[in-house]
Amino acid sequence: MRLTAFTDYGLRVLMRLADDPAASLTTEALARELALSRHHLQKVVQALARAGWVATRRGAGGGFTLAVEPAALSVGAVVRRLEEPQPLVECFRADGGACRLTPRCALRHRLARAREAFLADLDRTSLADCLAPVPVG
């Protein structure tokens, strides 16, 4: 499976916030740090805030912080939420797509099982599990 850049960026934002839960970041500072487009990053942060995983503050001194415990957030939940509008293949679209093979296609069911296995594995992985251990010494 291939994740969209949107989901990739969302995971990066969450991992960065989980690495320093007390920090309040701005999209401008994080965009520079991660070498990402600030405009694109704003959309990602908005989606994470709508999901309840990031808390945002507007105005002077504004920014965003992690709104959940890293151990309580599964990577599978994040991927499902951020990838939701992107079907794996055309026949997974809400309208069924336009593939003429769909009525007799056996691949569709295998792809659905593979997607669910992929997500099930990510469900067993928390945001906290994705953080590198802090070096001792």
N, C-alpha and C positions, 0 to 999 in steps of 0.2 A: 504494500500500500504506500501511497505517497500522500503526505499531508500538504495542505495548502500553506503558502507563506503566512497567511493570516493566523493559522493555528500554530505554526512554528513560532511566530512572534509572540503569540499569546502565552505559549509555554515558556518562552524566554523571559517575558515580563514577570510571570508568576514565580519562576525560579529565582530571578534576581531579587524580587521582593521577599521571598522566603529565606533567602540568604541573609537578609538584614531586616527582620520583621518590624523593628522600631523605626526604620527609615521612611521618610516621606519623600517621594521622588516626583519630579516634573517630567512631562513628556519630552521637553526639550533636552534636559540633562540625560535622560535615559536613551533618547534617540542618538545622542552623541556617543554615549558609552557603548551602545550596542551596534553603532554604525547602521542605523535604520532611518527611514524617512519619518520625520516628526508627524507629518500629516497621516501617514498610514498607522503609525503607532497610536495616535489619538483615537482612531477608529477601534483599534484593538483594545485599548484601555476602556473605552465606552462599552464594548461588548463584555469585557470582564466585569465591569461595574454592574451592568444589567443582570449578569448571572449571580451577583452578590459576592463575588470573590475578591473584589477590589473596592475600597472606599475612596471616594474622590472629594476634594475640597476645592472650591473655586476662589478666585481673588488672590490678593496679596498673601503670600505664605501658603498658597494652595499647592496641591499636588495629589498624589494618590498613595495609598498604603494597602497592604494585604489585609483583607477583612475576615479571613478564615485561618484556622490552624493548618499549617502545611501537612501535618499527618492526617488530617480529616478530609483532604481534597484528593480524589483519585485522578490520575492522569487520564483515565478512560472517560470520566465525566467531562473533563475539559475538552478532550478531542471530540466527543460526541456533540457537545454544545457548539463548538466553533466550526466543526465540519458539517453540521446539520444541513445548511443550504446547498452543500456540494454532494451530489450523488456520486457513488463510486463509478458507476457506468450509466449509460443513457437509460436503460430500462429500469433503473432505480429511481428515476425522477418521479415526482408526485403525479405527473400526468401520464406516466408509463413510457414516455419517450416515443421515438419513431422507428425503433429497430424492427425490421420485418421478421426477424428470427425469433422474437420473444415468444410466440405461441408454442414453438417446439424446441425451445432452448433449455438445455440441461445445465449450462454453465452458470446461468443466473443464480440458481440455488446454491451451487458450490461457492460462488463469489460471496453470497450472503452469509454462508457458514464461515468462510474465511474471514470476512469482515468482523463477524461476531466473536470469533476466536481471538483475533487481533485486539479487539476492544476489551474482551474478558481478561486478557493478560494485562492490559493497561489498567483495568479496574483494580488489579492486585498491587498496583504501584501508586504510592502516594507522592504528592509533591515533595514531602520530606525525604523520600527515598531517592529523589533525583539530585539532591545536594551532595557535593563532594565533602568528605570529612575535613574538618579543620585540622591543618597540620599541627602536630605537637612539637614544641621545642623552639 
